[in-house]
Amino acid sequence: MINLIDIGKQAKKAAFILAQLSEKEKNNVLKIIADQLEQQAEKILLANQKDIKIAKENKLSDALIDRLLLTTERLQNIANDVRHIVSLTDPVGKIIDGGTLDSGLKIERIRVPLGVIGTIYEARPNVTIDVAALCLKTGNAVILRGGKETKYSNQVLVEVIQDALQQANLPKYAVQSINDSNRELVLQLLKLDRYVDMIIPRGGAGLHKLCKEHSTIPVIIGGVGVCHTFVEQSADLERALDIIKNAKTQRPSTCNTLETLLVQENIANIFLPKLAASLKDKNVKFHADKTALLILQSVNAPVSQIEEQALRQEWGSLDLNVIIVKDINQAIEHISEYGTQHSEAILTSSQQLAHQFIQQVDAAAVYINASTRFTDGGQFGLGAEVAVSTQKLHARGPMGLEALTSYKWVGIGNYTIRT
Amino acid sequence: MINLIDIGKQAKKAAFILAQLSEKEKNNVLKIIADQLEQQAEKILLANQKDIKIAKENKLSDALIDRLLLTTERLQNIANDVRHIVSLTDPVGKIIDGGTLDSGLKIERIRVPLGVIGTIYEARPNVTIDVAALCLKTGNAVILRGGKETKYSNQVLVEVIQDALQQANLPKYAVQSINDSNRELVLQLLKLDRYVDMIIPRGGAGLHKLCKEHSTIPVIIGGVGVCHTFVEQSADLERALDIIKNAKTQRPSTCNTLETLLVQENIANIFLPKLAASLKDKNVKFHADKTALLILQSVNAPVSQIEEQALRQEWGSLDLNVIIVKDINQAIEHISEYGTQHSEAILTSSQQLAHQFIQQVDAAAVYINASTRFTDGGQFGLGAEVAVSTQKLHARGPMGLEALTSYKWVGIGNYTIRT
């Protein structure tokens, strides 16, 4: 079995070197990676075909196989994403704040890399390149633990990255992968606090729970979005339909997709038939509480009665929960009980209720008259994202480059003592 | 046994209310607490005397009893510290950044309270008031778990706080304490992730290890400082003596106290006799490596040979380790191996070496020609501190009010969809 202590030690050594690099040096290796992804496309696609073949033999779902699949075009996009990361500003070395104390000591708070990042993810070979590029840009070493379904793809992709690192005279151990499907290794990685500074799980609720319960390293919890939209009685109902269509159907597998629609009681009879008509051509299936069920059935919409458990889960598909609430307070209570603190929206014409919603809903992103689909590093102008955090410490919501850094306080004196 | 689920639920409910308060409302309750500490001084000191009596019967150390002891003057200082927190600016509600996206969506990142804080600490009744006041100022509820030695003092202090909360028409469950010495309760608190957002342990290395290993809640690791000062050959040796005296002897029990002095080889023969003379009247005992031992013995300094284990621990007393190193690289290696990433200093006249030290030493605070004693929220201008963090996520170094907050993204649209 792979020795994780060795991997951790090597990563920490590499991180020491990466932390000293200039932005130019870091961009240089990213450019080589982007070029190499293009030049070695044939080799990469061949390895990916092996993974696809095994996935088909193991009868994995079409959705999973699609996520696993690399094509010439997708690989080109991945290379271009790396070039986009080159164009972003490196936060490392930035002075956050500072000043001169009464004693004459000059202090500054300076951004530094976190050190070593561990990532545990599933069958997405693009994540391998994406996370490695974001970590290198911010001077962090990374230990990648991809799903076993991407074994051959990841092997070649990490080879490409390590070759690029060596071409740039940098330690190849800056990016390492654990390419052994033994689950015990995940548990070992989670306890490697001597060498690893942060764990980013990218996967479902089960993976996050596993990490939270077993890790002695700080874990970024996120990615699971049971997102709500509350249609308040004063909302512009016609325009509300566009928001809901966008939030539910634009890309149903993403974590910022609408899962549960909350509709104020006294507009349900008017609004739900409009909703059914609006979503008909998108083949959205409804899961409704008793009152909403009757209304939706009366217009022959595809609907079944909801089970409570469904309110706590992401559908990841064209399924939509519909719940009737008395008022905004009940809506906020529902969100507090069933939400995952990801993205929550209210549609209303009342400034006062909008304010109440912003104040009282505890989530990474809160929207007034907008689609929950906006919660995304690219949309928010962060340039890229390493994850979407739904916890409160360190980083919340879309995590860009800055979320891969910490800071140190630097004090410069003239033989200055504390009095 | 106390039911922690109930405590957690009540704290979360209280946090919801606290998060909506204005700065004025929060200051109001803090002022009542400060006044009540003065008005109820007699009752508080009486309870404290009970703790002191038991501590003496149990033959606790003088240092511990001193930490435990409240006097009229100390209580007055604690009340004034609360008034000082009133004078600080509340970070909650502050807009960190924001802008308008191409789609027309206006986004803002707004500071919000963390929610519920759990604190586990030792025999310091002042921490009870201090932490509660900082949490209330930032709109957080808090669950306090003080050492069993402060049982009677904490009981009365929490009563005073809860009375003040009720006088201000706020939920008394905003500040709760677990006043049962059963250790099982600490383990239960560490798994209360459903209700508690952050754990701050304030104690020794053992407590931090326990929290790291058992908590499913993010833990702020900190407070343990094995701090170094490296005297490089170009340093002004006379002025270096003042720095070392300040860093070692000003308040030896604090975490920013110098524990290990690193001296460059080629100045050891000149510098160590000066050092022994300088620290003689302070009764500093030396623990030296072989070379330093011979030099210190030759001037009759109180010295013994160091054991490796001592390099990894805080003395908390007037003991100083002395290690000879070849050069700056060896000094940085030593710090990397034995340091706790708290506060590290170099004394040098070389700008280049100062820069290397800042770049390569991985610690919350790095000093050039200054005393490590500066690592402190008050000194750094944060106004107050809830802890000193030696980890890299969320907050590093002295943690002020801002470290008790998170942020939420707020998006305000005009029925805006993602394209």
Contacts between the chains, C-beta under 8 A, distances in Angstrom:
chain1	res1	chain2	res2	distance
A	16	B	360	7.3
A	19	B	359	7.4
A	19	B	360	7.9
A	19	B	362	7.8
A	20	B	359	5.8
A	20	B	360	7.1
A	99	B	381	6.6
A	101	B	374	7.5
A	101	B	379	6.5
A	101	B	380	7.6
A	101	B	381	6.9
A	103	B	374	7.7
A	103	B	379	8.0
A	105	B	370	5.5
A	105	B	374	5.9
A	107	B	374	7.8
A	107	B	380	6.3
A	112	B	362	7.8
A	114	B	392	5.4
A	114	B	393	7.5
A	115	B	362	7.3
A	115	B	392	6.8
A	193	B	212	6.8
A	197	B	392	5.4
A	197	B	393	7.4
A	198	B	392	7.6
A	198	B	393	6.1
A	212	B	193	6.8
A	212	B	216	5.0
A	213	B	216	5.7
A	216	B	212	5.0
A	216	B	213	5.7
A	218	B	218	6.2
A	218	B	391	7.1
A	218	B	393	4.5
A	218	B	394	8.0
A	236	B	415	6.4
A	239	B	415	3.9
A	240	B	415	7.2
A	242	B	415	6.5
A	242	B	417	5.9
A	243	B	415	5.7
A	243	B	416	7.9
A	243	B	417	6.1
A	246	B	417	3.8
A	246	B	418	6.1
A	247	B	417	7.9
A	250	B	417	8.0
A	250	B	418	6.4
A	347	B	415	7.4
A	354	B	412	7.7
A	358	B	410	5.5
A	359	B	19	7.4
A	359	B	20	5.9
A	360	B	16	7.3
A	360	B	19	7.9
A	360	B	20	7.1
A	362	B	16	8.0
A	362	B	19	7.9
A	362	B	112	7.8
A	362	B	115	7.2
A	362	B	408	7.7
A	363	B	408	6.6
A	364	B	408	6.4
A	364	B	409	6.3
A	365	B	408	7.0
A	365	B	409	4.3
A	365	B	410	7.7
A	365	B	411	6.4
A	366	B	408	5.9
A	366	B	409	7.3
A	366	B	410	5.3
A	366	B	411	7.3
A	367	B	410	7.7
A	367	B	411	4.4
A	367	B	412	7.6
A	367	B	413	6.7
A	368	B	410	7.7
A	368	B	411	7.1
A	368	B	412	4.7
A	368	B	413	6.6
A	369	B	412	7.2
A	369	B	413	4.7
A	369	B	414	6.0
A	369	B	415	5.1
A	369	B	416	6.9
A	370	B	105	5.5
A	370	B	411	5.1
A	370	B	412	7.2
A	370	B	413	3.1
A	370	B	415	7.4
A	370	B	416	4.4
A	370	B	417	7.7
A	371	B	413	7.8
A	371	B	416	6.8
A	371	B	417	4.8
A	371	B	418	5.4
A	373	B	417	7.4
A	373	B	418	4.0
A	374	B	101	7.5
A	374	B	103	7.7
A	374	B	105	6.0
A	374	B	107	7.8
A	374	B	411	5.7
A	374	B	416	7.8
A	374	B	418	5.5
A	375	B	409	7.3
A	376	B	418	8.0
A	379	B	101	6.5
A	379	B	103	8.0
A	379	B	418	6.6
A	380	B	101	7.6
A	380	B	107	6.3
A	380	B	409	7.0
A	381	B	99	6.6
A	381	B	101	6.9
A	391	B	218	7.1
A	392	B	114	5.4
A	392	B	115	6.7
A	392	B	197	5.4
A	392	B	198	7.6
A	392	B	406	3.8
A	393	B	114	7.5
A	393	B	197	7.4
A	393	B	198	6.2
A	393	B	218	4.6
A	393	B	393	6.5
A	393	B	394	4.3
A	393	B	406	6.9
A	394	B	218	8.0
A	394	B	393	4.2
A	394	B	394	4.3
A	396	B	406	5.5
A	396	B	407	5.8
A	396	B	408	6.8
A	396	B	409	7.6
A	397	B	408	7.6
A	397	B	409	4.8
A	398	B	409	7.9
A	406	B	392	3.8
A	406	B	393	6.9
A	406	B	396	5.5
A	407	B	396	5.8
A	408	B	362	7.7
A	408	B	363	6.6
A	408	B	364	6.4
A	408	B	365	7.0
A	408	B	366	5.9
A	408	B	396	6.8
A	408	B	397	7.6
A	409	B	364	6.3
A	409	B	365	4.3
A	409	B	366	7.3
A	409	B	375	7.3
A	409	B	380	7.0
A	409	B	396	7.5
A	409	B	397	4.8
A	409	B	398	7.9
A	410	B	358	5.5
A	410	B	365	7.7
A	410	B	366	5.3
A	410	B	367	7.7
A	410	B	368	7.7
A	411	B	365	6.4
A	411	B	366	7.3
A	411	B	367	4.4
A	411	B	368	7.1
A	411	B	370	5.1
A	411	B	374	5.6
A	412	B	354	7.7
A	412	B	367	7.6
A	412	B	368	4.6
A	412	B	369	7.2
A	412	B	370	7.2
A	413	B	367	6.7
A	413	B	368	6.6
A	413	B	369	4.8
A	413	B	370	3.1
A	413	B	371	7.8
A	414	B	369	6.0
A	415	B	236	6.4
A	415	B	239	3.8
A	415	B	240	7.2
A	415	B	242	6.5
A	415	B	243	5.7
A	415	B	347	7.4
A	415	B	369	5.1
A	415	B	370	7.4
A	416	B	243	7.9
A	416	B	369	6.9
A	416	B	370	4.4
A	416	B	371	6.8
A	416	B	374	7.8
A	417	B	242	5.9
A	417	B	243	6.2
A	417	B	246	3.8
A	417	B	247	7.9
A	417	B	250	8.0
A	417	B	370	7.7
A	417	B	371	4.8
A	417	B	373	7.4
A	418	B	246	6.1
A	418	B	250	6.4
A	418	B	371	5.4
A	418	B	373	4.1
A	418	B	374	5.6
A	418	B	376	8.0
A	418	B	379	6.6
